[in-house]
Amino acid sequence: MSFRLRAIGLLMLVALVATAATAWLTWRQATGQVKDSVTAGQQEVARITTALREYGYAHGTWDGVSPTVSKLAKDTDQRIRVATESDVLLADSDVLAGREPRSESRQPPVLVDPRPEIRIPQGLMPRAAWKHTLGLIGQYRSTVRYAACLTGSGAEVSVRRDDSGLPQISSAHTSTPCVKSQETTDKESGGAYEEVSACEAKPDVPACLQLAFNNHTADVAPPRLEVQLGHQDESPPTLAAAPAFGVAAGVALAVILGALLLSRAVLRPVQALTIAARGLGEGDLSRRVPAAGKDEIAELGRAFNRMAGSIQDGEQRQRRLTGDIAHELRTPLANLRGYLEALQDGFVEPTPDLLDSLHEEVMLQQRIVDDLQDLALAEAGALTYHRADLDLRDLLETCRTALRAQAESAGVLLVVEAPYSVHVHADSDRLRQVVGNLVGNALRATAPGGTVTLALVPQGELVIVEVRDTGKGIPADDLPHLFDRFWRADAARGRATGGSGLGLSIARQIVADHRGSIEVRSTVGVGTTFTIVLATTGAPA
């Protein structure tokens, strides 16, 4: 699967999870809000029906209920339509507010029964309870008539419940006299006596008594109301799913666009890297990729360019090395071939001097080949080392002894400055090879009467080996090329000194394999100093 598809798939998965989590939280919050709204609506319904029931309970009639309906509609922000069960309209909050009545809500009406729920004393026998109920019926009929009269006359009615649950009416004043009738005629209560025997047989006596009370007070009690709340165009408290789906679709679209932009931003440099890498594989070492910015992709591009540059430099060094080897071997081999052909044809006599010269030339070529092999092994990390603890002062003394004859023949003083013994863990033969090469170069560069010094300078966990001469020095422009293969300060590449041009390259690699460093500083006309830095025994090698 391509990176683009994987990126889009991953981002889509993240988007789906995030959207699902957001939708779930939103659903929970919205559901809670809906529940709260429903609860608040139920509380409003209870408030309206309770207020209307109390009005009918206190006044014994629905006359004058309009102000109460208007106040309830204003307080609850509901449209209230009050009518009897026979659909006689008593009040409409829209009409009371002076606007056209709106269509009624499809919700079923709420019934309001203003008749009291009677309370029968505990412990009464059924017949005694019926006698008590008959008294309550008569009392309620009388009280209702009295309350209706007070309401009709415009008096302010106050009410309280007695122990039986019946209303007790009182008024501060009346505009017309009203007489509280106490009559409970046989005609009005006779029908109730006839129900005694039937109700005594029922197990739920209080419900039977309540039913009888309701039946025998229905003609005087206010009729039951049908209260219609709300209007048809009113939106119920519901949770709309369309916005959630719209948001989810928008998030998904944004994620897809982001994935496309991200994949494009990532894949464009990757494609450039792929093309450049393919070009490198085909031999085009000049290929590079744009590497602008500071992000990881730009860093990858810069790393690729560094790698490509290193490969190109290595290829150029390899070509130069091949050319240098061919140049170094071509002339002496041509000379050897010419002399051999001349000897074979009899044009030249095989004198001892000629044979010695040819043998010396062959040995020089053998030394070049041996040095090339050592350098190749060292750069490949395959050069064999036999490390052991050794005293660098003894090593310098050994090198001076070995090169004393060459120094004396050149008229150069060779001295050692090593006041202390310093031990390192290294290959003594390879280090003698390095120091011998440096001393040999110094002796060839120093005029008779000059001095070559081997110095040993301890420095904490490190030790510095210096090879100083008082020779002619090396120009500053030549110092960067000093460790290159086959490089000689002599532009004519003279062979009078017998050097192969590989000694310093081999020396640098051997010192690097010992985790050390080698540097050079030189002043023309004053002399040259090579500095080797190594770790002493006890310091990490």
Summary of the structure (lengths in Angstrom):
residues: 541
radius of gyration: 59.4
end to end distance: 48.3
largest distance: 176.7
contacts: 1520
relative contact order: 0.07
helix: 55%
strand: 14%
